[in-house]
Amino acid sequence: MSTTAVESVAPPKGKPKWLRVKLPTGKKYTQLRGLVDKYDLHTICTSGSCPNMGECWGEGTATFMILGNVCTRSCGFCGVKTGRPESVDWAEPEKVARSIKIMGIKHAVVTSVDRDDLKDMGSIIWAETVKAIRRMNPETTLETLIPDFQGIESHLDRILEVAPEVISHNMETVRRLTREVRIQAKYDRSLAVLNYLKKNGANRTKSGIMLGLGELEEEVIATMEDLRKADVDVVTIGQYLQPSKKHLPVKEFILPEQFKKYGEIGLEMGFRHVESGALVRSSYKAHKHIH
């Protein structure tokens, strides 16, 4: 493999200027923030301090996490706690649907921790959540950002049966770094999941990768090519930021010009949508990805 240098800078003590964002403002954001606080609603937007929260909320998009906040996996990049999760809250589907109704969300993204402790990997709650959202919010469109369910097709079928507008599963990184970054995940299994979903009726499939973990340009492009071979429609590419000192360090901050280059390459490959930028996260501009 050649070793083309990625357009990047070494991590300084402070974030580069292109990673600094203004505090979210605007009438819609202020209104939704008040509702979240008043009704104690739980969104990834707030708990994850997403830099795009103001922009997404202003466009009527928000992300919700189900199946608790303790994950059975210990990925080196993720700030979610690892351990023994609590028992399943079977009232959760209705709670999430109610939150979406209260907030007046036009496009909802639902994600979850991995639940390898459950026989169904949490897929039943996933399906029930989509059904509850549909019942209570018939005009709301949906993206489900799912775990790999260990590649078990019967669990994936439950997601296909409830037919969200977009089904997303993130690769997170390139093949060479997968074992280090996603300790219990497998690169080819994730590709197989995305391929299975598309072949079996998914309307739109989507995946995301993080940069700045030491990947080479050729490896990023190879991952994008693998995603196209799996007939993935949408790809998001963003900068990895270290959640805490216990997590994998940032090896480099990728320059805006390099993100732009990946975006152009992705569109040339045939992706329907490519979101590529330092502040891009999985659900960034998610409402546009249904078209």
Helices and strands as residue ranges (DSSP letters): E 8-9, G 17-19, H 27-39, H 44-47, H 53-58, E 61-66, E 70-71, E 81-82, H 92-103, E 107-112, H 123-136, E 141-145, G 149-151, H 153-162, E 166-168, G 175-177, H 178-181, H 187-199, E 205-211, H 217-229, E 234-239, E 253-254, H 256-269, E 273-276, G 286-290
